[in-house]
Amino acid sequence: MAQEHYFSAEPATNSKETAVEFEVAGQLFQLSATSGTFSSTALDTGTNVLLSHSEKFPSSGNVLDLGCGWGPIAVSIAALRPDTTVWALDVNERSLATTSKNAKKLGLKNIRAVLANQIPSDTEFTGIWSNPPIRVGKKVLHELMKTYLPKLAAGGEAYLVVQKHLGADSFQKWLAQEFQDLEVSRHDNQKTFRVIRGFRPATSQSR
């Protein structure tokens, strides 16, 4: 697949920037996307669907953008919810560099573009927002979920967007079975994408 190089820590392709404009909650964002990252020339449809639910962005606390790419989710949350600290996580160094550049361009001080080992192990998240890397395969995808969903704080919510034909329904079923301390539901169905919500009740304990 042509875009699989975005799973690499250091993409081999030459770096080329593309200007991308999109709107979230009435605010216009003008960012740069970079070759060798996910959806490197435009805002992909799944992420756009996820961002249409910006009213659900947490108002405070630590928020995780799991698989940040060039940063559209992280930047949107950080800009619209200035009292949050947004951890933009990726394995791709170019993604992290581009996210940091986009944050700096907008003067956002509350984004931390990081590798996994740069997030303190005791960090809990009031929100986890992700267009997860489904194409890495179930084993890697499930390990990502097992690593980060238990870090969802009591009262916190995760929102994950997955394309229907890439197994959204089976993924939701697995989440519900694997994380019985979360309330897992379909939040939205739009343009062949499912938005899956995971909610940790205030009385629940992460495991």
C-alpha positions as CSV (number, residue, x, y, z in Angstrom):
1,M,0.0,0.0,0.0
2,A,1.3,3.4,-1.0
3,Q,0.9,5.1,2.4
4,E,2.2,2.3,4.6
5,H,5.5,4.2,5.0
6,Y,3.8,6.5,7.5
7,F,4.0,3.7,10.0
8,S,7.8,4.0,9.9
9,A,9.8,6.0,12.5
10,E,11.7,7.7,9.7
11,P,9.9,7.7,6.4
12,A,12.2,7.2,3.4
13,T,10.3,9.5,1.0
14,N,11.4,13.1,0.5
15,S,9.7,15.6,2.7
16,K,7.2,17.8,0.8
17,E,4.7,20.1,2.5
18,T,1.1,20.7,1.4
19,A,-1.1,23.5,2.8
20,V,-4.3,22.2,4.2
21,E,-7.4,24.2,5.3
22,F,-10.3,22.9,7.4
23,E,-12.8,24.2,9.8
24,V,-13.8,22.9,13.2
25,A,-16.6,24.5,15.3
26,G,-16.5,27.6,13.1
27,Q,-12.8,28.1,13.4
28,L,-10.6,28.0,10.3
29,F,-7.3,26.1,10.6
30,Q,-4.5,26.5,8.1
31,L,-1.9,23.8,8.6
32,S,0.9,22.0,6.8
33,A,0.7,18.3,5.9
34,T,3.9,16.5,5.0
35,S,4.7,13.6,2.8
36,G,5.5,10.4,4.7
37,T,2.7,11.0,7.2
38,F,-0.9,9.8,7.2
39,S,-3.2,11.5,4.7
40,S,-0.2,13.6,3.6
41,T,-2.0,16.1,1.2
42,A,-5.4,16.6,2.7
43,L,-7.6,16.2,5.8
44,D,-8.9,12.6,5.5
45,T,-12.6,11.9,5.7
46,G,-12.5,9.9,8.8
47,T,-10.7,12.6,10.8
48,N,-13.1,15.2,9.4
49,V,-16.0,13.0,10.7
50,L,-14.4,12.7,14.1
51,L,-13.7,16.5,14.3
52,S,-17.4,17.2,13.6
53,H,-18.0,16.1,17.2
54,S,-15.8,18.9,18.7
55,E,-18.4,19.7,21.3
56,K,-17.2,16.5,23.0
57,F,-13.6,17.7,23.4
58,P,-12.6,17.7,27.1
59,S,-12.5,21.1,28.7
60,S,-9.4,20.4,30.8
61,G,-6.9,17.8,31.8
62,N,-4.6,15.6,29.7
63,V,-5.9,14.6,26.2
64,L,-4.3,12.0,24.0
65,D,-4.3,12.1,20.2
66,L,-3.3,8.5,19.5
67,G,-1.6,8.4,16.1
68,C,-1.4,12.2,15.5
69,G,-0.1,12.3,12.0
70,W,0.5,16.0,11.0
71,G,-1.7,17.1,13.9
72,P,-5.2,18.1,12.9
73,I,-6.9,16.4,15.9
74,A,-4.3,17.6,18.4
75,V,-4.3,21.2,17.0
76,S,-8.1,21.4,17.0
77,I,-8.4,20.3,20.6
78,A,-5.5,22.4,21.8
79,A,-6.9,25.5,20.1
80,L,-10.6,25.1,21.1
81,R,-9.8,23.8,24.6
82,P,-6.9,25.9,25.8
83,D,-7.1,24.5,29.4
84,T,-6.1,21.0,28.2
85,T,-2.7,19.6,27.7
86,V,-2.7,17.6,24.4
87,W,-0.3,14.7,24.0
88,A,0.2,14.1,20.3
89,L,1.5,10.6,20.0
90,D,3.0,8.9,17.0
91,V,5.9,6.6,16.0
92,N,6.7,8.7,13.0
93,E,9.3,11.4,13.7
94,R,8.2,13.5,10.7
95,S,4.6,13.5,12.0
96,L,5.8,14.7,15.4
97,A,8.0,17.4,13.8
98,T,5.1,18.6,11.6
99,T,2.6,18.6,14.5
100,S,5.1,20.7,16.5
101,K,5.5,23.1,13.6
102,N,1.8,23.5,13.2
103,A,1.3,24.1,16.9
104,K,4.1,26.7,16.9
105,K,2.6,28.5,13.8
106,L,-0.7,28.9,15.7
107,G,1.0,29.9,19.0
108,L,-0.3,26.8,20.8
109,K,1.6,26.1,24.0
110,N,-0.5,23.2,25.2
111,I,0.6,20.5,22.7
112,R,3.3,18.0,23.4
113,A,4.3,16.0,20.3
114,V,5.8,12.8,21.7
115,L,7.0,9.3,21.3
116,A,5.4,6.7,23.6
117,N,8.3,6.7,26.0
118,Q,8.0,10.4,26.5
119,I,4.6,10.2,28.2
120,P,5.0,9.7,32.0
121,S,3.7,6.2,32.9
122,D,1.3,7.6,35.5
123,T,-0.5,10.0,33.1
124,E,-4.3,9.7,33.0
125,F,-6.3,11.2,30.2
126,T,-9.7,13.0,30.4
127,G,-10.1,12.2,26.7
128,I,-8.6,10.0,24.0
129,W,-9.3,11.0,20.4
130,S,-8.0,9.0,17.5
131,N,-8.3,7.9,13.9
132,P,-6.5,4.7,14.8
133,P,-4.0,3.1,12.4
134,I,-6.3,0.2,11.5
135,R,-4.0,-1.0,8.7
136,V,-1.2,-1.9,11.1
137,G,-3.1,-5.1,11.7
138,K,-5.2,-6.4,14.6
139,K,-2.2,-7.5,16.8
140,V,-0.6,-4.0,16.9
141,L,-3.9,-2.2,17.0
142,H,-5.1,-4.2,19.9
143,E,-1.9,-3.6,21.8
144,L,-2.3,0.1,21.3
145,M,-5.8,-0.1,22.8
146,K,-4.6,-2.2,25.7
147,T,-1.8,0.2,26.4
148,Y,-3.8,3.5,26.3
149,L,-7.5,2.9,27.0
150,P,-6.7,1.8,30.6
151,K,-5.2,5.2,31.1
152,L,-8.6,6.9,30.6
153,A,-9.5,8.7,33.8
154,A,-12.7,8.1,35.7
155,G,-15.4,10.1,33.9
156,G,-13.2,10.3,30.7
157,E,-14.3,9.5,27.2
158,A,-12.5,8.0,24.2
159,Y,-13.7,8.7,20.6
160,L,-12.3,6.5,17.8
161,V,-13.3,6.8,14.2
162,V,-13.1,3.7,12.0
163,Q,-14.2,3.0,8.5
164,K,-17.0,0.4,8.3
165,H,-15.4,-1.7,5.6
166,L,-12.1,-1.9,7.6
167,G,-13.9,-3.7,10.4
168,A,-15.4,-0.9,12.6
169,D,-18.2,-3.2,13.9
170,S,-15.9,-6.1,14.8
171,F,-13.5,-3.6,16.4
172,Q,-16.3,-2.1,18.5
173,K,-17.4,-5.6,19.6
174,W,-13.8,-6.4,20.6
175,L,-13.5,-3.2,22.6
176,A,-16.7,-4.0,24.5
177,Q,-15.5,-7.5,25.3
178,E,-11.9,-6.5,26.2
179,F,-12.7,-3.4,28.2
180,Q,-15.6,-4.4,30.4
181,D,-14.9,-1.5,32.7
182,L,-15.8,0.9,29.8
183,E,-19.2,1.7,28.4
184,V,-18.6,1.1,24.6
185,S,-21.2,2.4,22.1
186,R,-21.5,3.7,18.6
187,H,-21.7,7.4,18.9
188,D,-22.2,8.2,15.2
189,N,-22.5,6.6,11.7
190,Q,-21.5,9.0,9.0
191,K,-20.1,8.7,5.4
192,T,-19.3,5.0,5.9
193,F,-17.4,5.7,9.1
194,R,-18.3,4.7,12.7
195,V,-17.4,6.9,15.6
196,I,-17.0,4.6,18.6
197,R,-17.3,6.0,22.2
198,G,-15.7,4.5,25.2
199,F,-16.7,6.0,28.6
200,R,-15.2,5.2,31.9
201,P,-17.9,5.7,34.7
202,A,-16.7,7.8,37.6
203,T,-16.9,4.7,39.9
204,S,-14.9,2.5,37.5
205,Q,-11.3,1.5,38.1
206,S,-8.9,1.2,35.2
207,R,-7.1,-2.1,35.0
